[in-house]
Amino acid sequence: MDDEPEPLVLRTPAHYKALGHPVRHRIVNVLRQRPATLGQMASAMGLAKGTIAFHVRVLREAGLVRLAGTQHVRGGTEQYFALVSQGFKFHEDAGAEFLMQAALAEMLPARDSEPGETVLRHLWLSAEQARALAAQVADFVAQPQQADTASGSGEAYGLLVSLYRADIPKLPAAE
C-alpha cells in the first residue's frame, strides 16, 4: 500500500498566485526535501526570516503548506512547515506555460564541468508510441532519488519534460 498522498491538484487562483512568485517557488523546492523551520529555510535560501515568514504565510493560506509540528527550544517554540503533498499537478491541461516559466526562473547557467542540456526536438510518433514514451518518462521520474539530501551530497538538477502534439504541418509524401 502506498502511503504517499495523491498529488494536490492546482486549480484555484490562490494556488497559481502562491506558486507564481520565485521565492515561494523556491520555498516549495526546499520543503520537498523535508519539513523545515522559518530559520532553516532563511539560512538555506540566504533571505531574511521575515521574508520567508511572509511567503510561507501566503503558501499556507493557499493550502500548499501546512504546519507539520512544533518543538520547544530555549523557552520558545519552533514551528516546522511541510508541503501538503510532495507532488502538485495541474487541473486538466492547464499549466504548461507556468511550468516552463518556473523552470526558466530556477535555471542556473551550467558550469564547464556540469552536465546540462536544453534542447527542443520534434519526434514523429504514433499515438501509441507517444503513450509508451510518456509512460517511460513517468516511470523514470518516479524512481527514488539516489542523492542523500540530508548529508549534503549531490546537487539539485531540474528536469522539465513536455510531450505535446506540435503544431507543425506535415508535408505530403515526396513524389
VENJOTA-V474734 format. One record per pair of residues at least 6 apart in sequence whose ideal C-beta (glycine too) atoms are under 6 Angstrom apart, sorted by the first residue. I is the first residue (numbers start at 1). J is the second residue. If there is no record, write none. Layout:
# VENJOTA-V474734
((I J) (I J))
This chain:
# VENJOTA-V474734
((5 85) (7 85) (7 87) (7 88) (7 89) (8 84) (8 85) (8 88) (9 89) (9 91) (10 88) (10 90) (11 91) (14 62) (15 62) (18 24) (18 58) (18 59) (18 62) (18 64) (19 25) (22 105) (23 55) (24 55) (24 59) (25 102) (27 55) (30 41) (30 44) (31 83) (33 149) (35 68) (35 80) (35 82) (37 78) (37 80) (38 49) (38 52) (38 53) (39 49) (41 52) (42 49) (42 52) (56 81) (59 65) (65 81) (66 82) (66 84) (67 79) (68 80) (68 82) (69 80) (70 77) (70 79) (71 78) (103 158) (103 160) (110 116) (122 166) (134 163) (137 161) (147 153) (147 154))
